[in-house]
Amino acid sequence: MEKEQIEAITGWTAGIQACITHLAHVVAHKSGATIEEMAASFEATAATLEPQARNAVVIKAVLHQTAAGIRGNGAGPEWTALMERLRQK
């Protein structure tokens, strides 16, 4: 695999993870769930993944990283502005 292909796959994966983190924040806000509950659900999924599952180590790492992102501050000022708009609806 060429370097450009690896970079494209890495960027694509990071983008998807950012989207999932964003959606988890929106779902938490709209559903009344807490950010901690949303993050914990990703960690619980990681805990139930069978060790022999294909790519289990990578999948668990992504789930834990996503949970950490959910606990973070979202996307900075853009995220804050979106949350303010959602609160007004």
C-alpha positions as a Markdown table, in Angstrom:
| # | Residue | x | y | z |
|---|---|---|---|---|
| 1 | Met | 0.0 | 0.0 | 0.0 |
| 2 | Glu | 1.3 | 3.4 | -0.9 |
| 3 | Lys | 1.8 | 6.3 | 1.6 |
| 4 | Glu | -1.0 | 8.3 | 0.0 |
| 5 | Gln | -3.4 | 5.4 | 0.3 |
| 6 | Ile | -2.6 | 5.0 | 4.0 |
| 7 | Glu | -3.0 | 8.7 | 4.6 |
| 8 | Ala | -6.4 | 8.7 | 2.8 |
| 9 | Ile | -7.6 | 5.7 | 4.9 |
| 10 | Thr | -6.4 | 7.3 | 8.1 |
| 11 | Gly | -8.1 | 10.6 | 7.3 |
| 12 | Trp | -11.3 | 8.9 | 6.3 |
| 13 | Thr | -11.3 | 6.9 | 9.6 |
| 14 | Ala | -10.6 | 10.0 | 11.7 |
| 15 | Gly | -13.4 | 11.9 | 9.9 |
| 16 | Ile | -15.9 | 9.1 | 10.6 |
| 17 | Gln | -14.8 | 9.1 | 14.2 |
| 18 | Ala | -15.4 | 12.8 | 14.5 |
| 19 | Cys | -18.8 | 12.4 | 12.9 |
| 20 | Ile | -19.7 | 9.7 | 15.5 |
| 21 | Thr | -18.5 | 11.9 | 18.3 |
| 22 | His | -20.6 | 14.8 | 17.0 |
| 23 | Leu | -23.7 | 12.6 | 16.6 |
| 24 | Ala | -23.3 | 11.2 | 20.1 |
| 25 | His | -23.2 | 14.8 | 21.5 |
| 26 | Val | -26.4 | 15.7 | 19.6 |
| 27 | Val | -28.2 | 12.5 | 20.6 |
| 28 | Ala | -27.2 | 13.1 | 24.3 |
| 29 | His | -28.5 | 16.6 | 24.1 |
| 30 | Lys | -31.8 | 15.7 | 22.3 |
| 31 | Ser | -32.5 | 12.6 | 24.4 |
| 32 | Gly | -31.6 | 13.9 | 27.8 |
| 33 | Ala | -28.8 | 11.4 | 28.3 |
| 34 | Thr | -25.6 | 12.7 | 29.8 |
| 35 | Ile | -22.4 | 12.9 | 27.9 |
| 36 | Glu | -21.0 | 10.4 | 30.5 |
| 37 | Glu | -23.7 | 7.9 | 29.7 |
| 38 | Met | -23.0 | 8.2 | 26.0 |
| 39 | Ala | -19.2 | 7.8 | 26.5 |
| 40 | Ala | -19.8 | 4.9 | 28.8 |
| 41 | Ser | -21.9 | 3.1 | 26.2 |
| 42 | Phe | -19.0 | 3.2 | 23.8 |
| 43 | Glu | -16.7 | 1.7 | 26.5 |
| 44 | Ala | -19.3 | -0.9 | 27.3 |
| 45 | Thr | -19.4 | -1.9 | 23.6 |
| 46 | Ala | -15.6 | -2.3 | 23.7 |
| 47 | Ala | -15.8 | -4.4 | 26.8 |
| 48 | Thr | -18.2 | -6.9 | 25.1 |
| 49 | Leu | -16.2 | -7.3 | 22.0 |
| 50 | Glu | -14.8 | -10.8 | 21.7 |
| 51 | Pro | -11.0 | -10.8 | 21.8 |
| 52 | Gln | -10.8 | -13.2 | 18.9 |
| 53 | Ala | -13.0 | -10.9 | 16.7 |
| 54 | Arg | -11.2 | -9.7 | 13.6 |
| 55 | Asn | -9.4 | -6.4 | 14.4 |
| 56 | Ala | -10.7 | -6.5 | 18.0 |
| 57 | Val | -7.7 | -4.5 | 19.3 |
| 58 | Val | -8.1 | -1.7 | 16.8 |
| 59 | Ile | -11.9 | -1.6 | 17.2 |
| 60 | Lys | -11.6 | -1.4 | 21.0 |
| 61 | Ala | -9.0 | 1.4 | 20.6 |
| 62 | Val | -11.4 | 3.4 | 18.4 |
| 63 | Leu | -14.3 | 2.9 | 20.7 |
| 64 | His | -12.2 | 4.1 | 23.7 |
| 65 | Gln | -10.9 | 7.0 | 21.7 |
| 66 | Thr | -14.4 | 7.9 | 20.7 |
| 67 | Ala | -15.5 | 7.8 | 24.3 |
| 68 | Ala | -12.7 | 10.2 | 25.2 |
| 69 | Gly | -13.7 | 12.5 | 22.4 |
| 70 | Ile | -17.3 | 12.5 | 23.6 |
| 71 | Arg | -16.1 | 13.5 | 27.1 |
| 72 | Gly | -14.1 | 16.3 | 25.4 |
| 73 | Asn | -15.3 | 19.7 | 24.3 |
| 74 | Gly | -16.7 | 18.7 | 21.0 |
| 75 | Ala | -15.4 | 20.8 | 18.1 |
| 76 | Gly | -14.7 | 24.0 | 19.9 |
| 77 | Pro | -16.6 | 27.2 | 19.0 |
| 78 | Glu | -18.4 | 25.6 | 16.1 |
| 79 | Trp | -19.7 | 23.0 | 18.5 |
| 80 | Thr | -20.8 | 25.5 | 21.1 |
| 81 | Ala | -22.7 | 27.5 | 18.5 |
| 82 | Leu | -24.5 | 24.4 | 17.3 |
| 83 | Met | -25.4 | 23.4 | 20.8 |
| 84 | Glu | -26.8 | 26.9 | 21.4 |
| 85 | Arg | -29.0 | 26.6 | 18.3 |
| 86 | Leu | -30.2 | 23.2 | 19.3 |
| 87 | Arg | -31.1 | 24.5 | 22.8 |
| 88 | Gln | -33.3 | 27.2 | 21.3 |
| 89 | Lys | -35.4 | 24.7 | 19.3 |
